[in-house]
């Protein structure tokens, strides 16, 4: 994963809004072209995460001490 981009603190509200509008248009364009593939990839990643979570070993005795009872 890449580090988050550096966002300038000195943008005016108009500049920030222009960037947000552009990003929304970019996302819409990407989903128009690749929406089905993105949905399938997200579903696959979700299913893999569920499978991995189900395979986590659960300890029968999570605490260990030397007490006999």
MMTF fields as JSON, N, C-alpha, C and O atoms, coordinates in Angstrom:
{
  "mmtfVersion": "1.0.0",
  "mmtfProducer": "UNKNOWN",
  "numBonds": 275,
  "numAtoms": 276,
  "numGroups": 69,
  "numChains": 1,
  "numModels": 1,
  "chainsPerModel": [1],
  "groupsPerChain": [69],
  "chainIdList": ["A"],
  "bondAtomList": [4, 2, 8, 6, 12, 10, 16, 14, 20, 18, 24, 22, 28, 26, 32, 30, 36, 34, 40, 38, 44, 42, 48, 46, 52, 50, 56, 54, 60, 58, 64, 62, 68, 66, 72, 70, 76, 74, 80, 78, 84, 82, 88, 86, 92, 90, 96, 94, 100, 98, 104, 102, 108, 106, 112, 110, 116, 114, 120, 118, 124, 122, 128, 126, 132, 130, 136, 134, 140, 138, 144, 142, 148, 146, 152, 150, 156, 154, 160, 158, 164, 162, 168, 166, 172, 170, 176, 174, 180, 178, 184, 182, 188, 186, 192, 190, 196, 194, 200, 198, 204, 202, 208, 206, 212, 210, 216, 214, 220, 218, 224, 222, 228, 226, 232, 230, 236, 234, 240, 238, 244, 242, 248, 246, 252, 250, 256, 254, 260, 258, 264, 262, 268, 266, 272, 270],
  "bondOrderList": [1, 1, 1, 1, 1, 1, 1, 1, 1, 1, 1, 1, 1, 1, 1, 1, 1, 1, 1, 1, 1, 1, 1, 1, 1, 1, 1, 1, 1, 1, 1, 1, 1, 1, 1, 1, 1, 1, 1, 1, 1, 1, 1, 1, 1, 1, 1, 1, 1, 1, 1, 1, 1, 1, 1, 1, 1, 1, 1, 1, 1, 1, 1, 1, 1, 1, 1, 1],
  "groupList": [{"groupName": "UNK", "atomNameList": ["N", "CA", "C", "O"], "elementList": ["N", "C", "C", "O"], "formalChargeList": [0, 0, 0, 0], "bondAtomList": [1, 0, 2, 1, 3, 2], "bondOrderList": [1, 1, 2], "singleLetterCode": "X", "chemCompType": "L-PEPTIDE LINKING"}],
  "groupTypeList": [0, 0, 0, 0, 0, 0, 0, 0, 0, 0, 0, 0, 0, 0, 0, 0, 0, 0, 0, 0, 0, 0, 0, 0, 0, 0, 0, 0, 0, 0, 0, 0, 0, 0, 0, 0, 0, 0, 0, 0, 0, 0, 0, 0, 0, 0, 0, 0, 0, 0, 0, 0, 0, 0, 0, 0, 0, 0, 0, 0, 0, 0, 0, 0, 0, 0, 0, 0, 0],
  "groupIdList": [1, 2, 3, 4, 5, 6, 7, 8, 9, 10, 11, 12, 13, 14, 15, 16, 17, 18, 19, 20, 21, 22, 23, 24, 25, 26, 27, 28, 29, 30, 31, 32, 33, 34, 35, 36, 37, 38, 39, 40, 41, 42, 43, 44, 45, 46, 47, 48, 49, 50, 51, 52, 53, 54, 55, 56, 57, 58, 59, 60, 61, 62, 63, 64, 65, 66, 67, 68, 69],
  "secStructList": [7, 7, 7, 7, 7, 7, 7, 7, 6, 6, 7, 7, 2, 2, 2, 2, 2, 2, 2, 2, 2, 2, 2, 2, 2, 2, 2, 2, 2, 2, 2, 2, 2, 2, 2, 2, 2, 2, 2, 2, 2, 2, 2, 2, 2, 2, 2, 2, 2, 2, 2, 2, 2, 2, 6, 7, 7, 7, 7, 1, 1, 7, 7, 7, 7, 1, 7, 7, 7],
  "xCoordList": [0.844, 0.0, 0.881, 1.938, 0.442, 1.192, 0.859, -0.237, 1.794, 1.469, 0.454, 0.405, -0.35, -1.332, -0.629, 0.447, -1.241, -0.61, -0.604, -1.441, 0.327, 0.403, -0.637, -0.606, -1.53, -2.569, -2.128, -1.849, -2.061, -1.652, -2.659, -3.87, -2.15, -3.008, -3.455, -4.386, -2.807, -3.113, -4.099, -4.244, -4.777, -5.792, -6.967, -7.317, -7.554, -8.792, -9.938, -9.78, -11.072, -12.22, -12.594, -13.011, -12.449, -12.761, -11.8, -12.216, -10.517, -9.546, -9.831, -9.783, -10.122, -10.428, -11.673, -11.702, -12.692, -13.912, -13.631, -14.181, -12.796, -12.451, -11.77, -12.048, -10.895, -10.219, -11.225, -11.201, -12.104, -13.111, -14.024, -14.328, -14.462, -15.304, -14.581, -15.17, -13.302, -12.52, -12.382, -12.502, -12.128, -11.988, -13.298, -13.286, -14.414, -15.71, -15.928, -16.405, -15.586, -15.717, -14.783, -15.152, -13.577, -12.625, -13.187, -13.134, -13.72, -14.305, -15.468, -15.573, -16.334, -17.465, -16.987, -17.532, -15.975, -15.441, -14.815, -14.992, -14.091, -13.47, -14.55, -14.437, -15.601, -16.656, -17.454, -17.939, -17.598, -18.294, -17.552, -18.173, -16.248, -15.442, -15.137, -15.213, -14.798, -14.297, -15.18, -14.746, -16.401, -17.249, -17.473, -17.38, -17.768, -18.028, -16.779, -16.856, -15.636, -14.385, -14.033, -13.531, -14.295, -14.03, -14.933, -14.471, -16.206, -17.143, -16.732, -16.793, -16.313, -15.875, -14.613, -14.501, -13.667, -12.433, -12.725, -12.132, -13.628, -13.993, -14.672, -14.398, -15.554, -16.236, -15.23, -15.306, -14.297, -13.28, -12.433, -12.161, -12.02, -11.226, -12.026, -11.484, -13.309, -14.17, -14.295, -14.208, -14.498, -14.62, -13.319, -13.345, -12.189, -10.89, -10.706, -10.184, -11.128, -11.024, -11.885, -11.446, -13.104, -13.974, -13.345, -13.361, -12.794, -12.17, -10.999, -10.841, -10.181, -9.034, -9.472, -8.842, -10.536, -11.024, -11.576, -11.442, -12.198, -12.741, -11.631, -11.845, -10.454, -9.366, -8.437, -7.438, -8.751, -7.911, -7.998, -9.097, -6.871, -6.931, -7.432, -6.975, -8.351, -8.871, -8.279, -8.468, -7.583, -7.003, -8.094, -9.043, -7.937, -8.902, -8.74, -9.717, -7.507, -7.202, -6.379, -5.149, -7.042, -6.316, -5.387, -4.496, -5.575, -4.732, -3.959, -4.499, -2.73, -1.899, -1.374, -0.814, -1.566, -0.956, -0.579, -0.981, 0.164, 0.659, -0.266, 0.054, -1.385, -2.314, -2.898, -3.253, -3.006, -3.551, -5.046, -5.576, -5.74, -7.183, -7.588, -8.771],
  "yCoordList": [-1.178, 0.0, 1.23, 1.259, 2.216, 3.46, 4.372, 4.298, 5.219, 6.182, 7.194, 7.452, 7.763, 8.749, 9.97, 10.357, 10.566, 11.752, 12.923, 13.013, 13.793, 15.001, 15.994, 16.366, 16.403, 17.362, 18.735, 18.914, 19.712, 21.05, 21.665, 21.527, 22.326, 22.995, 24.376, 24.955, 24.895, 26.258, 26.342, 27.407, 25.247, 25.307, 26.163, 26.173, 26.867, 27.576, 26.558, 25.471, 26.902, 25.991, 25.683, 24.567, 26.65, 26.44, 25.435, 24.594, 25.519, 24.572, 23.158, 22.192, 23.05, 21.736, 21.143, 19.952, 21.962, 21.489, 21.043, 20.037, 21.762, 21.381, 20.013, 19.201, 19.76, 18.461, 17.36, 16.295, 17.603, 16.609, 16.319, 15.157, 17.346, 17.147, 16.313, 15.413, 16.615, 15.876, 14.408, 13.511, 14.17, 12.791, 12.017, 10.837, 12.676, 12.016, 11.656, 10.562, 12.554, 12.255, 11.116, 10.262, 11.106, 10.043, 8.694, 7.713, 8.646, 7.4, 6.933, 5.747, 7.852, 7.482, 6.895, 5.894, 7.505, 7.0, 5.623, 4.76, 5.419, 4.113, 3.054, 1.963, 3.356, 2.381, 2.108, 0.993, 3.102, 2.857, 1.824, 0.975, 1.891, 0.989, -0.325, -1.394, -0.253, -1.429, -1.848, -2.632, -1.344, -1.586, -3.051, -3.445, -3.873, -5.284, -5.986, -6.774, -5.703, -6.327, -5.891, -6.691, -4.63, -4.139, -4.854, -5.281, -4.988, -5.67, -7.124, -7.63, -7.8, -9.188, -9.293, -10.201, -8.383, -8.401, -8.135, -8.765, -7.212, -6.93, -8.135, -8.467, -8.789, -9.973, -11.09, -11.759, -11.285, -12.316, -12.004, -12.898, -10.763, -10.375, -10.578, -11.021, -10.254, -10.437, -11.918, -12.291, -12.763, -14.2, -14.774, -15.633, -14.305, -14.764, -14.338, -15.1, -13.135, -12.654, -13.513, -13.888, -13.829, -14.682, -16.059, -16.607, -16.61, -17.93, -17.897, -18.807, -16.855, -16.733, -16.581, -17.142, -15.835, -15.639, -16.94, -17.201, -17.756, -19.029, -20.017, -20.944, -19.838, -20.78, -20.379, -21.053, -19.305, -18.905, -19.954, -20.36, -20.394, -21.378, -20.738, -19.667, -21.398, -20.912, -21.772, -22.988, -21.187, -21.992, -22.548, -21.851, -23.816, -24.419, -23.878, -23.705, -23.614, -23.095, -21.819, -21.876, -20.674, -19.453, -18.956, -18.151, -19.418, -18.949, -20.141, -21.235, -19.907, -20.965, -20.49, -19.401, -21.323, -21.047, -22.391, -23.452, -22.331, -23.55, -24.057, -25.045, -23.412, -23.862, -25.212, -25.412, -26.146, -27.462, -27.437, -28.359, -26.397, -26.329, -24.997, -24.766],
  "zCoordList": [0.0, 0.0, 0.0, 0.63, -0.696, -0.788, 0.391, 0.947, 0.766, 1.829, 1.302, 0.1, 2.187, 1.724, 1.133, 1.588, 0.126, -0.472, 0.494, 1.392, 0.301, 1.111, 0.576, -0.596, 1.425, 1.053, 1.539, 2.724, 0.627, 1.055, 2.029, 1.86, 3.023, 4.012, 3.536, 4.097, 2.522, 2.11, 0.944, 0.344, 0.612, -0.43, 0.04, 1.221, -0.894, -0.586, -0.627, -1.182, -0.052, -0.147, -1.605, -1.916, -2.476, -3.886, -4.516, -5.314, -4.162, -4.69, -4.177, -4.939, -2.901, -2.331, -2.991, -3.302, -3.204, -3.851, -5.281, -5.728, -5.996, -7.359, -7.391, -8.274, -6.445, -6.387, -6.052, -6.669, -5.088, -4.721, -5.911, -6.181, -6.62, -7.802, -8.856, -9.454, -9.08, -10.07, -9.661, -10.496, -8.37, -7.896, -8.052, -8.401, -7.795, -7.977, -9.443, -9.745, -10.351, -11.783, -12.187, -12.994, -11.626, -11.913, -11.451, -12.193, -10.236, -9.724, -10.589, -10.905, -10.971, -11.816, -13.136, -13.602, -13.744, -15.004, -14.854, -15.713, -13.773, -13.536, -13.356, -13.915, -12.581, -12.36, -13.625, -13.816, -14.491, -15.759, -16.588, -17.229, -16.579, -17.403, -16.682, -17.287, -15.412, -14.688, -13.512, -12.669, -13.444, -12.286, -11.962, -10.8, -12.976, -12.729, -12.207, -11.264, -12.814, -12.363, -10.944, -10.153, -10.621, -9.264, -8.268, -7.209, -8.592, -7.693, -7.484, -6.363, -8.554, -8.432, -7.58, -6.756, -7.767, -6.979, -5.508, -4.632, -5.234, -3.842, -3.205, -2.052, -3.947, -3.423, -3.144, -2.114, -4.058, -3.858, -2.621, -1.821, -2.459, -1.295, -0.012, 1.001, -0.058, 1.112, 1.461, 2.631, 0.447, 0.694, 1.248, 2.129, 0.738, 1.252, 2.705, 3.518, 3.024, 4.406, 5.322, 6.41, 4.896, 5.701, 5.895, 6.997, 4.82, 4.907, 5.88, 6.694, 5.799, 6.69, 8.142, 9.039, 8.382, 9.745, 10.32, 11.516, 9.464, 9.941, 10.268, 11.049, 9.686, 9.89, 11.031, 11.279, 11.719, 12.839, 13.934, 14.313, 14.442, 15.518, 16.809, 17.208, 17.431, 18.703, 19.808, 19.799, 20.742, 21.824, 22.733, 23.09, 23.098, 24.009, 25.416, 26.143, 25.791, 27.111, 26.938, 26.916, 26.817, 26.486, 27.587, 27.317, 28.824, 29.909, 30.464, 30.63, 30.736, 31.295, 32.644, 32.766, 33.635, 34.914, 35.557, 35.079, 36.6, 37.243, 38.348, 39.009, 38.554, 39.581, 39.192, 38.03, 40.139, 39.783, 39.52, 38.901, 39.977, 39.745, 39.213, 38.961]
}
